[in-house]
Amino acid sequence: MIGTVAKLGHYDFANRYDILLIDESWQMTWADFLTLRGVSSRFVFIGDPGQIPPTVTITVDRWEVSPDAPHRATPDVVLENPDLAAETTVLNLDVCRRLPFDSVALVQTFYDFTFEPLANVGERFLRPKKPSNGSSIDKAIDELSTSSTVILSHPTGIDGAPIETDRELAQVAANVVRRLLDRGCLISTSPEEQESPRKLTAEDIGIVSTHNQMNSAIQNELPSGLSNIQVTTPERWQGLERPVMIAIHPLSGVMFPSSFDLETGRLCVMASRHKSACIFITRDHVGETLDTHLPIADQALGRSDIVGRGHAQHTEFWRYHNDRNLIIR
């Protein structure tokens, strides 16, 4: 039987299954898992601990210090419960299938276990055929010939970043799409394509931003006929992939980052959807914001400092690109 957690949790089974495999289990709350106790007595949780925690639409302050808080991801509750953890076997996959060779080192910082790239050096790439026009967008595209990620930094302006939706940055994202297609870029996503790379098409491109308003603005700026390019949030991109991704940096335009802005799962998802290349687009203040912002540890007693960890990982992400001259201004 195959079904959603919500569906299986509403059925009464005369005989329980021997085992139940739960995919994307880090998206399942402990409360949802408890509805499955009548389905099976043995469970296999399959999922990614580095990505976005379960989406919860109610206030959960009253349960923050609970050892089995109903809103927390089920695998986390299990692994932190001594009785349950003692009966649990943890298997970490040691190879990353999707990402290019160098992107694995970038994404590795989001995890507390190590893994290696399946792809070899130079196996997956994006290479433009037509020459550069000298613009910052074309310089960023050129960098993707030797690096799978790059940051395209856009000036903030003397008045600061826009308070509302950054429509200028939405235009930049659409212009990146135009230049990728106009320059006849070739891509490789496998050993077979390495020898005979194929031409990039609109269907190969995905765009991600943390806010729906920004995604709508980008969609409106895209050239006509390119509506098949998926533009949506990190939450909806989880589990999906494209050869080429364009991401609006989650701290772009944010001068005083909140816990939402610094949540590491969103940045992890945005940095790990591509199979060949990823361009991050941002206002140019992000590095300075991270250097000057002091994160507030407002978590409940006994809980990990999620905001502090997010600040550290965002800083490491920015430093990774800065140290390799992969921030194009």
Order of alpha helices (4+ residues) and beta strands (2+ residues): alpha-beta-alpha-beta-alpha-alpha-beta-alpha-beta-beta-alpha-beta-alpha-beta-alpha-beta-beta-alpha-beta-alpha-beta-alpha-alpha-beta-alpha-alpha-beta
